[in-house]
Amino acid sequence: MSRLRPPARSAVRALRPHLPRGLRVRLVVAFLLAAAFGALLTAGLTFQRARAAILDRAEETAVTDLRAQLDSLAPELTLPPTTEDLRGLTRQLDQAGGARAWHSSASYRGGEPVAASSGAPPVPEELRETVRDSGRAVHQRTEHDGSPWLALGMPVTYSDRPGNTDTTTATATPTTTGTGSGSDTLSGLTVYAAFPLDEDQADIDALVTAAQAGAVPALALALVPALFAARSVLRPVRRLRHGAERIAAGELTTRLDTEGRDELADLTRAFNTMAETLEGDAAELRRLEAGARRFAADVAHELRTPLAAMAAVTEVLDEDAASGVLPADTEDAVRLISEEVRTLARMVEDLMEVSRFDAKAAPVHREDVDLRTLVTKTLQLRGWAHGERVRADLPEPAPVHVDPRRIDVVLGNLVANALHHGRPPVTVAVRTRDDRVRVTVTDRGPGIPDDTLPHVFDRFYKADAARPRSGGSGLGLAIAHENAALHGGTLTAANHPDGGAVFTLTLPSAASSPGTT
């Protein structure tokens, strides 16, 4: 039996409605929604007021008409009336209703209403109670056979006036208080009338139709100011975007024209202030950086001459120390001074090399060589070719078009770093794939901490600031990275899954390398 599977998430996302993302679309939609809401609110309030006015007019007219009919018919009624008297009164009222076409009924002292016709809707009990309790005319809107109706209830009073001895004569009044000098008393007779509000409902429906017919043109007209407003807002926003793109591209002299005094104009002025500040800061940073590079190059250049003299003197002292003519303490001091002079000389040479990189003046003399030959010579020159500390894995030819001296510096720094910070044996492997030649230097040490990996090629970076000073200058890996970039290659650092650090030098093969510089 197969089972239905829920749709994939991508399919569900595809079925979702695409919401407008552009600022122009959202502004226009928001403007139209605001216009539609305002029009709807205005139309709703107008409709409520007009509907109330129409119904109030119908109620007042009906009360006035019923009161007028009772004023002419009620005085002829003998109290207390019989059922036939009540039916006759209601028949006369129905005939006098005319265009109003109401259906009337009458009751005496709380009895059941008596109607002349059978088509009249029943009198609401609530209306009867209200008339009985208040003693005055009351109206109530009801519904009969799905149509709106208006039901009226009006008590009939009779007056006791001076000189009037006929106490059975009834006079209709709208309230419990008469208009003569005497007092009016409720006669116990109550007349009810109900009539349909179809004509009034038709007027109300016409109002609704008119409002609906005017809604579409109103929204269409609102679209024009919406587009204009969106354009006026988006134009400075678009200028700001283009300005930000130019700033990001390095054009710090970018400035925008300011128009108006609104919030967008303030934002444009803030953008110009920001761009001016960035331009000033960038110029100051370039000046400081150029000064620092020039200072380092000048210092390194000035140190070369005294260091050369010191190196010559230390060579003579080394010969004396080796011959044994110096006391033991002096001999140790001479060896220490010689080692420090050589370290200082290497640092000065590294600083000079770094200054050439910064000035884009590092010379590159390319030759067509086999990278296996360069690896072998590097290991032999440094005494690593013999023994088990460094192993070479060179199974296949690897032709490259490089500067042998600079690639030798890269390989020497990588192997020396692996021996100093890792553990032997260090493996140097060369592989060729497609148009790239890859050299990996792997040690068996603890690896590189994760927080140190992003900074291993930074100048003078130390993973542990408290560690003792090493014999290097702190620039070896940085120089190796720069030399790899000079050849259109890359140098990366990572940790081997089995432990130890892995440095990978990738160079273009001889067929894809650039020409000799």
N, C-alpha and C positions, 0 to 999 in steps of 0.2 A: 504493500500500500504506500503510495507516494505521499510525501508531506510537503506542504508549501513552505518555502524558505522566505525569510524576510528580505526585502530588497537591500542591495548593497548601499553603503553610506554614500558613495559617489552618486548613485542613482537617486537617492533621496535628496541629496543636495541639488542635483540637476532639476528636480521637480519643484524645488522651492521657488517662489516668485523672486525675480531679480529686483532688488530694491534700487532706486536711483542712487548713484554714487557721486555724480558730478555736482559741484556746488551750484552751478547754474540751474540744473534740474530741481535740486532741493529748494532753492530760493523761489523758483516759479511755483512749485507745488505748495510750498508754505504760504506764499502770497495768495494763491487761489483758494487754499483751505481757509485762510483768514477771511478772504472776501466772501466765500460761501457761508462761513459761520456767521459773519456779520449780516449778510443778506437773509440767511435763515432766521436769525434772531429777530431782525427787524420785521420780517414777514410774519413770524410767529406772534410777536407782540401786536402787530397791526391786525392780524386775524382775530386774536382774542378780543381786542377792543371792538372791532367791527361786529363780531359775532355777539358779544354782550349787548352792543347797542341795538342790533336787530331784534334780539330776543326781548330786551327791555321794552322796546317800542311796541312789539306785539303784545306783551303782557299788559302794558298800560292801556293800549287801545281796547283790548278785550275787557279789562276791568271797567273802563269808562262806558263801553257799549252795554255791558251787562247791567251796570248800575242804572243807565238811562232806561233800559227796558223794564227793570223792576220798579223804577219810579212811576212808570205809567200803568203797569199791570198789577202791582201788589196792592194798591189801595182798594181795588175792586174785590179782593179776596176776603172771605169771611173767616174769622178765627173762632174756634179752631177749625182748620180745614179738613175735609174728608179726603179719602184717597182719590176720588174722582176730581175733587177740586185741585189737588196737587198735580194730577196728570193733565188737567186742562191748562194749568199754569205753564207746565213744561212744554205743552204742545204750542201754546202761544209764543213762548220764548224761542222754540226751535224755528217757528215760522218767521219770527222777527229777526233771526240771526242773519239772514240774507247771505252775502258773500262769505261771511265768517263761517257759516255752516256748522254751528256748534250743536252738540247734543247735551241737553240739559236734564236735570233731575232735581227733585225737591224732597226734603224730609222735614218732619215736624217733631220737635222735642226729642231729637236723637233717634228717631225711627229710621227704618231702612229707606233709602232714597227711592222715590217713585219717578220713573222715566216714561216719556210718551213714546219713544222709539226703542227698538231692541238693539240698535247698532252702536249705542253709546258704550264706551269702555267703563268698567266698574270704577266707582269713586275710591281712590286710595284711602285706606284706613288712616294713614298718617295725616292726610289732608283734613279728614273729618275731625280728628282729635284736635288739630291745630285751630280749626275754626271754632270748635266748641270751647276750647280753653281761652282763646284770645278774644272772641266775640267780634271779630272784624274780618274784612275780606282778605283771603289768602290765595296764592297761586302756587302751582307746583308743576314742573316739567316731568312727564312720564313717557313711556314707550308702549305702543299698542300695535300689534301685528307687524312689528319691525319698523314702525314709523314713529317719529317724535310727535307727542301731543302735549297740549297745555291744559291743565285742569284748574278750574277756579272754584272757590267756595266763598259764598257771601251771605252773611246773616241778614234777616229782615227785621226792622224795628218798627214800633208804632209810637206816636207822639201824644203826650198829655199836655194840651195847650189851653190857656184860659178861654172859656166860651165853647170849648169842644166837648160835647157830651157823648159823642159816639166813640166808645173805647175799642170798637172792633175794627176800626180803620187802621190799616198798616201802611207805613211809609218806608221805602228803601233808603238806607243811608250806608255809606261805606264804613262807618265806625259806630261805636256804641254811644256816641254823643250826638244829639240832634242839633239843628240849627236855629230852632225857635227859642222863645224865652222860657219855655218849659223844659222838661227833661224827656229824653228818648229812652225807651225800654225795649229789650230784646223780646221779640214776639215768639221765639221758639222755632220760627220757620227759617230754614236754611236752603239756599238754592245753589246747585252745583252745575257747572257747565264745562264741557271739554271739547276741544276742536284740534284738528291736525295742524302741524306747523310745516306742511310740505312746501308752501311758497317761501317761507322764511328759510327753510333748509336749502331750497334751490338757490336763494341769494347767497347763503354761506358757501355752498358748493361752487358757485361762480367765483367767489373770492379765492378759493383754493385753486381753481383752474387758472385764474389770472396770475396768481403767485407762481405757480409751476411754469406757466408759459413765459414769465419774465425772468425765471432763474437762469435759463440757458443763455439768453443774450447778455445778462448781467455778468456771468462767468466769462463769456467770450470778450466782453469789453474789459473785464478785469485782467485778461491775459496781456493786454498791451502795456499797462503800467507795470505789470509783473516783470515782463521782459525788459522794460526800461530800467526798473530798479535793479534787476539782476545784472544788467550790463554796467550800470553805474557802480555797483559793488565789486564786480569781478574785474573790471579794468585795472584798478590799482592793485588788486590781489595778483593779477597776472603779471603786472610790472614787478611786483615784489618777488614773485617766483623766478622770473628771468634774472632779476638782480641777484637773488640768492644763488642761482646756478652759475652766474659769472663769478661771484665771490668764491664759490666752491672750486671753480676752475683756475683760481689764482689771480683773477683780475680784481685786485684790491682797490683799484682806482674807481670802481663802479659807484656811481651816484644816481639817484632817482629824482625826477622833478616832483616837487610838492605842490599840490593844488588843493585849495579849500582849507577849512579849519575843523573838519570832522575827525572822528576816531581813526579813519583810514589815513588821513593826512598826518595825524600824530604818529601812526605806525610807520609811515614812510620816512618821517623825520628821524624816528628812532633807528630805522634801518640805516639811514645815512650816517648817523652818529656812530652806530656800530661799525660800519664799513671804514669810517675815518679812524676809529680806534684800532681796528684790526690792521689797517695799513701802517699806522704809526708803530704798533707793537711788532709787526713783521719786519719793518725796516730796522727797528732797534735790535731785534733778534739776529737779523742778518749781519748787522754791524758788529754785534758782540761775537757772533760765530766766526766771522771773518777775522776779527781781532784775535780770537783764541787760536784759530788755525795758524795765523801769521806768527803769533807768539810762540806756539809750539815748534813751528818750522824754524824760526829764528833761533830759539834756544838750542834746538838740536844741531843746527848748523854751527853755532858758536861753540858748542861743546866738542865738535869733531876734532878740532886742532889740539886742544889740551888733552883730550882723551888719546889721540894718536901718540902724543909725547909720553903720556903716562903708560900706555901700552908698551912702548919701546923700553922704558925704564924697568917695567915689571918683567919684561923678557930677560933683561940682564940679571935682575934679582933672582928670577927663577933658575937661571943657570948657576948662580952662586949657591942657591939653596940646594940644588941637585948635587953640586960638587961636595957639599958638606963642610964648607969653610965658614958657614955662619953658625952662631949658637942656636940651640934648639928652639928657644923662645922666638928669636928673630926669624928663624926659618918658618915657623908656624905663622907669624905675622905677615911674612912676605907672601906665603901661599894664599892667605885670606885676602890680602890687598889685591893680588893678581886676579883672583876669582871675581871679586867685586868690580874690578876695572873691566874685565871681560863682560860681566853682566851689564854694566853701565853702557859699554860700547854697543852691545846688542840692542839695548833699549833705545839708544840714540838712532841707530840704523832703522829700527822699527818705526820710530817717530818720523823720521825722514820719509819712509815709505808711506806711512799714513797721510802725511802732508801732500805727497804726490797724488794719492787717491782723491783727497778732498779737492785738489786743484785740477783734477781731470788731466793730469800730466804724466801719468804712469806709462812708460814705454812698454810696448809688447812686441817682441820679435818672434814670430811664429815660424815653426819648422814642421815638416811632415815626419813624424816619429811614431814608433810603436810604444804605446803606453806601458807595455810590459818591460821594455828597456828602461824607461824612466823609473819605474818602481824598483827594478833591480839595482840601478845606479844609486838611487836614494838610500837604499838599505846598505849598500856596500860602503858609500862615503861616510856613513855614520856608525859603521861597525855593527849593524844589525843583521847582516846577511848570514852570519855564522851563529850557531847556537839555537836554542829553542824558545827564545824570548819573542822573536818575531818570525811569523811564517808567511810565505808568499804562495798565493793560489792563482797561477797564471796559465790557464788551460788553452787559451786561444788568442790569436792575434787581435790587437786593438789599435788600429791606425787612427791617429789624431793629428790635428794641425794646431799646435800650441807653442807657447814660449816655454822651452824646457826648464829654464831657470825658475820661472814663477811656479810651474807645476811641481818642481822639486821642493820649493818652499812650502807649498800646500801639503804635500805628502809627508815631508819631514815634520811639520807642525802637528799633523794629525797623529802620526805614530808616536812622537814624543809625548803628546798629551795623553794618549792611551797608556803608555808605559808609566807615566807619572801619576795619573789619577785613577787608572784601572789596575788590572793585574794581568801579567802575562799568562799564557802566550797571546800575543796580538796577531790577528790574521788580516793580511792585506789581499783582497780578492778583486780580480778584474773580470768583467763580463761585458759582452757586446750584445745589444738588442736593437734591431732596426737601425736607426740613424743615431743612436746614443751609445756612449761608452760609460760604464758605471764602475767606480772604484769604491769598495767598502772597507773600512778599517774598524774591526771589532775586537774588543778586549773582553776579559773575563772578570771585570771588577763588579762593584755593587750597582753600577749604572748611574744615571743622572737624575737627581730629584725632579719631580714634576714641576715644581715652581722655578727650577733653574733652566729647564729646557728652552723657554722662549728667550733667554738672555745669554746663552753660551757664546754667541758671536758678538756680543757687545764689548766695547773697548773697556778694559780695566775692570771687567765685572768679576766679582768674587761671590761664590755661592755662600761662603761663610766668612763674614767680615772679620771674625776673631781668629781665623786660621793663621799660622805663621807664614811669613813671606816665602814664596817659592823662588826658584832660580830664573823663572821666565819674566818677561816684561808685562804680561797680561794682555798682549796685543796679537799673539800668535794666531788664535782662531779668527780674530777679526780680519787680520791680513789674509789668511787663507780664504775667508769668505769673499773678500774683495777681489782676490786673484781669480777665483772661480767665476765671478760675475764679469770680469774683464774678458774671459774667453767665451761668454755666452752660455755658461753653465750654471749649476747650482750646487750648494753645499748644505746639507741638512744633518740634523742630529736627532737620534731617537734611542730608545732602549730595546735591547733584544729580548724576545719572550723568555729565553733561557737564562737571562742575566747578562749584564755588561752593557756598555754603550756602543752604538753603531753610528759612525759618521759616513755619509754617502756623498761622494763627489761624482756629479754627472756632467759629461762634456759632450759636445757634438762630435760625431765621427769625422774623419778626414773629408768625406764626400760632401758633408753639409756644413763644414766650418767656414767662417768668413775668411776673406783674404788676409794676407800678411799686413800688419800695421807698421 
